[in-house]
Amino acid sequence: MRPTLFVLAAALALAACAGRPDYYLTPPPAAGARAAGAGSLGVADVSLPAYAETVEIAVLTETGAVQLAKDALWADTPRRALTRHLVAALQSRLSAQIATEPWPAFDPPALRLEVFVDRMIGAPEGPFQFAGQYVIVSNNSGRVVASDRFALTLPPQGAGYQGLIDAHARAIEALADQIAARVARTGGLA
């Protein structure tokens, strides 16, 4: 009877290992071209749709349904991971002090960036769609300095879930390029 219990315990342990999900990290941001931008910018947490807030990676099926992958999970909360990725991408593109909110210094930043994502979805081998709006507000006056909509469709960035995660990162970097260009056109982050 004991050998049977041992075999049963070993089978259950193997079954438990087989059902473990994979966890995915956002890759480091690619360097971008530097634009003007002396000053400081506080970046609010990126606002994501409900399906993109979950730890399960959201995928778009052929029928247009959004499914949450139980076997592929973010290694960090999506909001935190994407906000930190945006800050790093902006830091490589602007000559400015950039940090997530809450602002770590005593003096507040000159400007505040808010990003509202309406659509952030793709499939492991399909195109990735990233759309929404960003708003840059002056902390001194409360005036909107810039507000633009964005809509990006990126081709697959590789195979499987890692390719989908890479597409998330490249979309954030493309948004950072747009924001840096807009900051350069409006005269920096004074």
C-alpha positions in Angstrom: 0.0 0.0 0.0 2.9 2.4 0.7 4.3 2.1 -2.8 0.9 3.0 -4.2 0.7 6.1 -2.0 4.2 7.1 -3.1 3.3 6.7 -6.8 0.1 8.7 -6.3 2.0 11.5 -4.5 4.6 11.6 -7.3 1.9 11.7 -9.9 0.1 14.6 -8.2 3.4 16.5 -7.8 4.2 16.1 -11.5 0.6 17.2 -12.4 1.0 20.3 -10.2 4.3 21.2 -11.9 2.8 20.8 -15.4 0.0 23.3 -14.6 2.3 26.2 -13.6 2.0 29.4 -15.6 4.8 31.3 -17.2 5.5 34.8 -16.0 6.7 37.5 -18.4 8.7 40.6 -17.8 8.6 43.7 -20.0 11.9 43.9 -21.9 14.2 46.9 -21.3 13.3 50.0 -23.3 15.2 50.6 -26.6 17.1 53.9 -26.7 15.5 56.7 -28.6 16.6 59.9 -30.2 17.1 62.7 -27.7 14.8 65.7 -28.0 14.9 69.0 -26.1 13.2 68.9 -22.8 14.9 70.5 -19.8 12.7 70.7 -16.8 10.7 68.1 -14.9 7.9 65.8 -15.8 5.8 63.7 -13.3 4.2 60.6 -14.9 0.9 59.4 -13.5 0.1 55.7 -13.5 -1.0 54.7 -17.0 -4.8 54.2 -17.0 -5.6 50.8 -18.6 -8.8 49.1 -19.7 -10.1 46.5 -17.2 -8.9 43.5 -19.3 -5.4 44.9 -19.5 -5.2 45.5 -15.7 -5.3 41.7 -14.9 -2.2 39.7 -14.2 -3.3 37.3 -16.9 -2.1 38.4 -20.3 -5.1 39.5 -22.4 -5.2 38.2 -26.0 -7.6 38.9 -28.9 -9.1 35.8 -30.4 -10.0 35.3 -34.1 -13.7 35.9 -33.2 -12.9 39.2 -31.6 -13.3 38.0 -28.0 -10.8 39.0 -25.4 -9.4 36.0 -23.4 -7.2 36.0 -20.4 -4.4 33.5 -20.6 -4.2 31.4 -17.5 -0.8 30.0 -18.5 0.8 33.3 -19.3 1.0 36.0 -16.6 2.7 39.3 -16.2 5.6 39.1 -13.7 4.6 42.5 -12.4 1.3 44.4 -12.3 0.6 45.6 -15.9 -0.1 49.2 -14.7 3.2 49.4 -12.8 5.3 47.7 -15.5 4.0 49.8 -18.4 4.2 53.1 -16.4 7.8 52.3 -15.4 8.6 51.4 -19.0 7.1 54.7 -20.2 9.2 56.6 -17.7 12.4 54.8 -18.8 11.6 55.4 -22.5 11.0 59.1 -21.9 14.2 59.4 -19.8 16.1 58.1 -22.8 14.4 60.6 -25.2 14.2 63.8 -23.1 16.9 65.8 -21.3 14.7 66.3 -18.2 14.0 65.0 -14.8 11.3 62.4 -15.2 9.8 60.2 -12.5 6.6 58.4 -11.6 4.1 59.9 -9.2 4.2 60.5 -6.4 7.0 62.9 -7.2 10.1 61.9 -5.1 11.4 65.5 -4.6 10.2 68.4 -2.4 9.5 70.7 -5.3 6.8 69.4 -7.7 7.5 68.7 -11.3 6.8 71.5 -13.8 4.5 69.2 -15.8 2.4 66.2 -15.3 1.7 63.5 -17.9 -1.4 61.3 -17.9 -2.0 58.5 -20.3 -5.4 57.0 -20.8 -5.4 53.7 -22.8 -8.6 52.8 -24.6 -7.3 49.7 -26.4 -4.2 47.6 -25.7 -4.6 44.1 -27.2 -3.1 41.7 -29.6 -2.5 38.0 -30.2 0.7 36.1 -29.9 1.2 35.9 -33.6 -1.0 38.8 -34.7 -0.9 42.6 -34.8 -0.9 44.6 -31.5 -3.3 47.5 -31.2 -2.5 50.4 -28.8 -4.8 53.4 -28.7 -5.8 56.2 -26.3 -4.9 59.7 -25.3 -2.2 61.5 -23.4 -2.5 64.8 -21.7 0.3 67.1 -20.4 -0.8 69.5 -17.7 1.2 72.4 -16.1 1.4 71.9 -12.3 1.7 75.6 -11.8 -1.4 76.8 -13.7 -3.4 73.6 -14.1 -3.5 74.5 -17.9 -3.4 71.7 -20.5 -0.1 72.1 -22.3 -0.7 69.3 -24.8 -3.3 66.7 -25.5 -3.2 64.2 -28.3 -4.8 60.9 -29.3 -2.7 58.0 -30.4 -3.5 54.9 -32.4 -0.8 52.4 -33.2 -0.9 49.0 -34.8 2.4 47.1 -34.5 3.3 43.9 -36.4 4.1 40.8 -34.4 7.3 41.3 -32.4 8.2 37.6 -32.2 6.5 34.3 -31.5 4.3 33.4 -28.6 3.6 35.4 -25.5 7.1 36.8 -25.4 6.4 38.4 -28.8 3.2 39.8 -27.5 4.9 41.3 -24.4 7.6 42.7 -26.7 4.8 44.4 -28.7 3.5 46.0 -25.5 7.0 47.4 -24.8 7.5 48.7 -28.4 4.0 50.4 -28.3 5.0 52.2 -25.1 8.2 53.3 -26.8 6.4 54.5 -29.9 4.2 56.6 -27.6 7.3 57.9 -25.8 8.6 59.0 -29.2 5.3 60.9 -29.9 5.3 62.6 -26.5 9.0 63.6 -26.8 8.3 65.0 -30.3 5.4 67.0 -28.9 7.4 68.3 -26.0 10.1 69.4 -28.5 7.5 71.3 -30.6 6.0 73.0 -27.6 9.3 74.3 -26.3 10.3 71.7 -23.6 9.4 71.0 -20.1 9.9 74.4 -18.5 
